[in-house]
Amino acid sequence: MRVASRMTYHRPMVSPVDTDAAILAEQVAYYRRRAGEYDEWWFRTGRYDRGGELNAAWKADAEIVEGALCRWLDTRRPARALELACGTGLFTRWLAPRVGELVALDASPEVQAINRGRVASANVRYELADLFAWEPDARYDLVFMSFWLSHVPVDRFDRFWESVRAALAPGGVAYVIDSGWDTTSMARNHVRPQREVGIAQRELNDGSAFRIVKVYYELTDLAQRLDALGFRSGLVTTPRYFIHGPVTPQNAVADGAKVPSQ
Ligand SMILES: C[S@@+](CC[C@H](N)C(=O)[O-])C[C@H]1O[C@@H](n2cnc3c(N)ncnc32)[C@H](O)[C@@H]1O
């Protein structure tokens, strides 16, 4: 595990009209437009192909993350699960067969159409939602998010986790998978982001450019932020690319609920 010092995330210089809301809208537009080429990132094709050695390192880390998630799900078998920002279904496909029912939220109908085609499972219900305006109206045994937390601006972190808490049934647990800091995870032509800024530029295959929020958490910092909100982080790193693991409300730990292991 690589250890970095505690970081402070800074807002970049923005013009008065260039608001938080504008960047979040750009982020939605980016993922809507990217839907048909999104999976190239996970499968290391096209601009994400970094050559044999790095691709192999990525694949090994992806297998660790997927294997750990499937084992965790097989142990817990959540009856009711919620997936935030489900995307094209790269993780919905592992969740759906291992939970009773799954609600899959995303702001993009384009990615949900791909997800639906990939997963084709009667126990998954798709709902369009803007997660920055989202208020949970049900309680779940699992709130899952892969590569979503890094797209939540740091100054919305606390509010976001209060929503997660409100979505959790008694004994429920969140599960997070996200990016570690390694710039070879990006497309070959992506501008290397300044980690501390929390905003990155991304491009599509046609060259169009978008700004998105991208916060690369260091594990200790993330655990401290979660602890301050009353959650216990069980996240660990893979050798190179990812962070992953359960996040448990501390009242559940104090109440003697089974604390999930890796
Ligand atoms: C990096 S992708 C992650 C997708 C999927 N979880 C995965 O692991 O492949 C981020 C997802 O967030 C969605 N998204 C972006 N802004 C959103 C918003 N405001 N509300 C809900 N979903 C949003 C995008 O449409 C996209 O599917």
PDBQT file of the ligand as one rigid body, heavy atoms in Angstrom, charges set to zero:
ROOT
HETATM    1  C1  LIG A 301     -17.175   6.743 -13.759  1.00  0.00    +0.000 C 
HETATM    2  S1  LIG A 301     -18.811   6.330 -14.187  1.00  0.00    +0.000 S 
HETATM    3  C2  LIG A 301     -19.099   4.918 -13.117  1.00  0.00    +0.000 C 
HETATM    4  C3  LIG A 301     -20.095   3.959 -13.703  1.00  0.00    +0.000 C 
HETATM    5  C4  LIG A 301     -20.136   2.576 -13.045  1.00  0.00    +0.000 C 
HETATM    6  N1  LIG A 301     -20.479   2.683 -11.642  1.00  0.00    +0.000 N 
HETATM    7  C5  LIG A 301     -18.836   1.848 -13.215  1.00  0.00    +0.000 C 
HETATM    8  O1  LIG A 301     -18.207   1.498 -12.229  1.00  0.00    +0.000 OA
HETATM    9  O2  LIG A 301     -18.456   1.600 -14.357  1.00  0.00    +0.000 OA
HETATM   10  C6  LIG A 301     -19.751   7.602 -13.442  1.00  0.00    +0.000 C 
HETATM   11  C7  LIG A 301     -21.243   7.471 -13.659  1.00  0.00    +0.000 C 
HETATM   12  O3  LIG A 301     -21.878   8.528 -12.965  1.00  0.00    +0.000 OA
HETATM   13  C8  LIG A 301     -22.978   8.966 -13.712  1.00  0.00    +0.000 C 
HETATM   14  N2  LIG A 301     -23.291  10.318 -13.272  1.00  0.00    +0.000 N 
HETATM   15  C9  LIG A 301     -22.601  11.457 -13.518  1.00  0.00    +0.000 A 
HETATM   16  N3  LIG A 301     -23.192  12.508 -12.903  1.00  0.00    +0.000 NA
HETATM   17  C10 LIG A 301     -24.281  12.012 -12.268  1.00  0.00    +0.000 A 
HETATM   18  C11 LIG A 301     -25.292  12.593 -11.466  1.00  0.00    +0.000 A 
HETATM   19  N4  LIG A 301     -25.299  13.903 -11.169  1.00  0.00    +0.000 N 
HETATM   20  N5  LIG A 301     -26.270  11.792 -10.969  1.00  0.00    +0.000 NA
HETATM   21  C12 LIG A 301     -26.274  10.466 -11.254  1.00  0.00    +0.000 A 
HETATM   22  N6  LIG A 301     -25.342   9.859 -12.007  1.00  0.00    +0.000 NA
HETATM   23  C13 LIG A 301     -24.350  10.631 -12.515  1.00  0.00    +0.000 A 
HETATM   24  C14 LIG A 301     -22.542   8.855 -15.126  1.00  0.00    +0.000 C 
HETATM   25  O4  LIG A 301     -23.631   8.826 -16.040  1.00  0.00    +0.000 OA
HETATM   26  C15 LIG A 301     -21.712   7.567 -15.101  1.00  0.00    +0.000 C 
HETATM   27  O5  LIG A 301     -22.502   6.451 -15.424  1.00  0.00    +0.000 OA
ENDROOT
TORSDOF 0
